[in-house]
C-alpha cells in the first residue's frame, strides 16, 4: 500500500468519525486524567449511555494541558461545537448525559468552553480562556484531539507528511530546513538542532545512531511523558526524519520505566508503523532502512546526561565520560550518534510538515518557536503549557496559571529543575527565553517551572534540590560527589538553626568549584539553586544564620506553634488531631501547646477550623499565651 492510499484511508476514517450521526465523547486518559479518576468517569459514562440507549463514539485522548481540571470530558453532538467539561466526577455524568444528550441542555454551568464553529449561550470559546489564550500550540497541537493509539488519526491530521516531504529532499536540504527554522534543543543548553544534525551527518563512518532522550528526571516535570502519552507518532516521525537526514539506520528511545502508559503507547505506535511499512526495511519501498528499539531506564537522574545515557544503553553503569570526543563523532558503541529529547524530535516533525518559516515566525530572534513547561507548585492552574519563547514570566504565572494559590504573594520561580535557578519577583517581567534565563543564572532546561509563594523557604528549597542531586550523583568526579554533599551539609545546618557566618562564603566557594570542575553538565549545574538563592535571597540566608529565624516560617527547627487565646474557641479539634498529645485543654477552654512535646508536624494548624484560624506558626517571634488552659471568654463566637 502506498502512503497516498494509507492517507486516503486514514482521512476517510477520520471524516466518518467527525461527521458521525452519533454523538462523540472524548475523555482524557493520560496519566493526569487517570490519577484524577478518569476510569471511574468513563465507567459512569458507559452506564448512562446504556441506560438511555444512546449509541456514541467514545475516544480516548491525551492530556490537553489543563491538568488542574482533570478529569476532562468533551461532548460533540452532530452539528454542534465541541463542549469541554472539566473536573468531571461520576456523580456529574448522569446530568451531562440526560440534560445534554437527551434533553438538549448543554449544562453551561459545568462547561469550560466550546471548540469549533458555532456558539452556545453562556459558554465561552475554549481558546479564549485565560489559561489558553496566550499559548501557541506546536508540540501539543494534537494532544487532546486524536486517539494516541490510532495511527490513522495522526495521519489524517497531517502526520507523516513531514517525513514524506523529507523524502523529496536531500539529507543536506532537510538539515538546511532545520537550521533555517532556528530550532534549538529543548532538553538542556539549547544547542542549535540543525547544526547538531550536520555534525553527525558529516562524521566519518557508515554506521550511525540516533537516540531520543525521554528520561525526564527533573522533579515536577512531565512534558515528555505527556507528549508520549498523547501523540507518540509525532516523536516517531521526527526520529524518522532525523535518521534520514543524518544517515542513521538504527535508533533508540531511552524512556524511564516509571512511564508505563507512555511505553505502552510507544510500543503500539511502533507496531502500527511496521504494519504501514513506516519502520523497518526499505520504508515505503524507498530502500531506506530504519530500526528502532526502546530502552527502559531505571530512573537514574544522571542518565539524562547523554554520555551516561549511552553507557546505560550499552549495558554499562550510567556514568558520564569526558568530552571530546563528542557523541556526534564517537557516541553509542563508538559510532557517530545524535541525541535529542522528545520535544526536539516532535518539533522536527512539525517543521517538516509546516515549514521552517512557520516555526521561525514564533518566538524571538535568538529563541525561535514555542516551549512546553510543566507549570506546578503554588499556582492556581497547574498543568502543561506551551508558550512562545520570549513571553514575559508574568504572563505565564498570572495569565495562564491564574496567579498564586490562595491569593498569596509570589516569591520566586524555579526554572529548569535541579539544574536550574531560583528567580525572584524582579524577573516577573523578563522574557522567558534561552538568553534571558541564562543571564539571570538559570536555564530553560527541559521545561520545569515550579512556582513558590511567601510560605516557601528558598534556603530549604536549595537544600531539597541539593539532596536530590547529591543522592543522584553517579560519584565519578570529586567536584560533584563531594561538593554536593558538602553543600548539602551546610544547607542542612543552616535550616536547622545551626548556621555560622562563614557558611555563606563556604557555600559560594563550594558551588563555584562544583560548577567549574564537574565532569558533566549535571554536576556543573547542580549548584545553580544555591548560587541563585544566594544571589537573590541573601537576606533570607542571613536571617537563618544571624537571627535563627526562617522568614517563611517553614524550617521545622526554627518554628514554634502557638494557639492565639483571642481566637481559640475551645472546640478541641486541634487536640484530637495532635499525634503526640502536645495540646492540652478542655471544652470551652483556651488550649495550650506544650512545646516540649510538640514535634512541629503542623497537624494542629491543618485541623483548626478556618473560621477560627487560632493556630499561629511563628519563627523568632512569640505571642502572649497562658501557661495553662483558661476559660474561653463568654463574648466569643460559639
HELIX and SHEET records of a PDB file:
HELIX    1   1 UNK A    3  UNK A   18  1                                  16    
HELIX    2   2 UNK A   31  UNK A   36  1                                   6    
HELIX    3   3 UNK A   38  UNK A   51  1                                  14    
HELIX    4   4 UNK A   67  UNK A   69  5                                   3    
HELIX    5   5 UNK A   90  UNK A   95  1                                   6    
HELIX    6   6 UNK A   96  UNK A  102  3                                   7    
HELIX    7   7 UNK A  126  UNK A  128  5                                   3    
HELIX    8   8 UNK A  130  UNK A  133  1                                   4    
HELIX    9   9 UNK A  151  UNK A  156  1                                   6    
HELIX   10  10 UNK A  161  UNK A  167  1                                   7    
HELIX   11  11 UNK A  171  UNK A  181  1                                  11    
HELIX   12  12 UNK A  193  UNK A  202  1                                  10    
HELIX   13  13 UNK A  223  UNK A  230  1                                   8    
HELIX   14  14 UNK A  232  UNK A  246  1                                  15    
HELIX   15  15 UNK A  260  UNK A  275  1                                  16    
HELIX   16  16 UNK A  283  UNK A  285  5                                   3    
HELIX   17  17 UNK A  301  UNK A  304  5                                   4    
HELIX   18  18 UNK A  306  UNK A  313  1                                   8    
HELIX   19  19 UNK A  332  UNK A  334  5                                   3    
HELIX   20  20 UNK A  342  UNK A  354  1                                  13    
HELIX   21  21 UNK A  356  UNK A  360  1                                   5    
HELIX   22  22 UNK A  393  UNK A  394  1                                   2    
HELIX   23  23 UNK A  395  UNK A  400  3                                   6    
HELIX   24  24 UNK A  405  UNK A  407  5                                   3    
HELIX   25  25 UNK A  417  UNK A  419  5                                   3    
HELIX   26  26 UNK A  425  UNK A  427  5                                   3    
HELIX   27  27 UNK A  434  UNK A  440  1                                   7    
HELIX   28  28 UNK A  458  UNK A  472  1                                  15    
HELIX   29  29 UNK A  478  UNK A  495  1                                  18    
HELIX   30  30 UNK A  503  UNK A  517  1                                  15    
HELIX   31  31 UNK A  521  UNK A  525  1                                   5    
HELIX   32  32 UNK A  528  UNK A  536  1                                   9    
HELIX   33  33 UNK A  538  UNK A  546  1                                   9    
HELIX   34  34 UNK A  556  UNK A  558  5                                   3    
HELIX   35  35 UNK A  573  UNK A  577  1                                   5    
HELIX   36  36 UNK A  603  UNK A  607  1                                   5    
SHEET    1   A 5 UNK A  56  UNK A  61  0                                        
SHEET    2   A 5 UNK A  23  UNK A  28  1                                        
SHEET    3   A 5 UNK A  73  UNK A  76 -1                                        
SHEET    4   A 5 UNK A  82  UNK A  85 -1                                        
SHEET    5   A 5 UNK A 111  UNK A 115 -1                                        
SHEET    1   B 4 UNK A 291  UNK A 297  0                                        
SHEET    2   B 4 UNK A 250  UNK A 256  1                                        
SHEET    3   B 4 UNK A 209  UNK A 214  1                                        
SHEET    4   B 4 UNK A 337  UNK A 341  1                                        
SHEET    1   C 5 UNK A 383  UNK A 388  0                                        
SHEET    2   C 5 UNK A 370  UNK A 377 -1                                        
SHEET    3   C 5 UNK A 448  UNK A 453  1                                        
SHEET    4   C 5 UNK A 410  UNK A 415 -1                                        
SHEET    5   C 5 UNK A 421  UNK A 424 -1                                        
SHEET    1   D 2 UNK A 560  UNK A 563  0                                        
SHEET    2   D 2 UNK A 615  UNK A 618 -1                                        
SHEET    1   E 2 UNK A 583  UNK A 584  0                                        
SHEET    2   E 2 UNK A 592  UNK A 593 -1                                        
SHEET    1   F 2 UNK A 589  UNK A 590  0                                        
SHEET    2   F 2 UNK A 630  UNK A 631 -1                                        
END                                                                             
